[in-house]
């Protein structure tokens, strides 16, 4: 597995696969062809189907157009075999001659991949163990926890990076709570975070706690939807879950910053295992790979903070993902708003429930986290494409903006 730095990416929304990934691909292509007289970019499958709502074309044009004109071609009905989020970049000289033809894929969480034997996109593998079962066994035999495995595998600067991740998460919560008004796009969806926060403060402790978690998740998700600075955890579309849970626990339980960073390390490991063995791309496996994985990450982080054993942490993560199996990715109008924002708030609450449930057990259970990952992958492959970030089915079907 690769570094968790590649899972936690700091950037702007609204979509890691449809905005951050294409922007990065355009930047890479531009560095190879600053002399180009023009560019032609073809978007395939899910990228083309919901690209306008996710501002895919804006990300590419903003990157390339200062150098040369850009022609965007949309092919929503053509799905390349490697991944639903395919892009083809062509650089042309002044005579219209092709300088390079490059096909690349945005595979989720802002990551890129190529389908060839000599990829130009490479990063080192830093983890020798790729399954939860292996890592849990290592924890049981060494007496160490998941974050200590992260510490052993990552470079020493991982804690500085996770501090930057945590600071960015906190800032996105705080900004989102202060914002009001309507989110960009044709849905005319009003921001709700500030209202939820104000209302939550009027309730007694038990309801207040849940209301605040909702408010924090809404705050970050609304920041993402408006193109604000967030952290992929594991994606832009699911970026509200982890900050909501950790921000709430940091404020209400006064956990130290180092304990929060260790929880982030554990959660990153959880997300990495899913990314390695299945997918975190909504276009490939549906929203179970985004919000479902975010819930698993947050469940594990919360359980660790409350002193859970490695087995209990694994169980919390398993529940967080298992109970999102089959969730479709059906964004209305191709925007990361309905149902995405609401799902973030609900998943944050479910993460806290998974932590609580697991803490009542000894961590022993029948269905392993690795098994749930396998099921999620197969379920994602079985879902028709209209339920995987194409806005052609589910909640998005026949929806008419107000």
Secondary structure, DSSP 8 states (H G I E B T S, - for coil): ---GGGTS-EEE-S-IIIIIHHHHHHHHHHHH-TT-SEEEEEEEHHHHHSHHHHTHHHHHHHHHTTTSEEEEEEETT---SS-SSEEEEEEE-TTS-EEEEEEEEEEETTEEE--SSS-S-------S--SHHHHHHHHHHH---HHHHHHHHS-TTHHHHHHHHHHHHHHHHHHHHH--SB-SSTT--B--HHHHHHHHTTS-HHHHHHHHHHHHHHHHHHHHHTT-EEE-SS-STTTHHHHHHHHHHHHHH---HHHHHHHHHHHHHHHHHHHHHS---HHHH-GGGTHHHHHHHHHHHHHHHTT--HHHHHHHHHHHHHTTTT--B--GGG-S-TTHHHHHHHHHHHHHHHHHHHHTS-S--SS-HHHHHHHHHHHHHHS-GGGBSSSSSGGGTT----
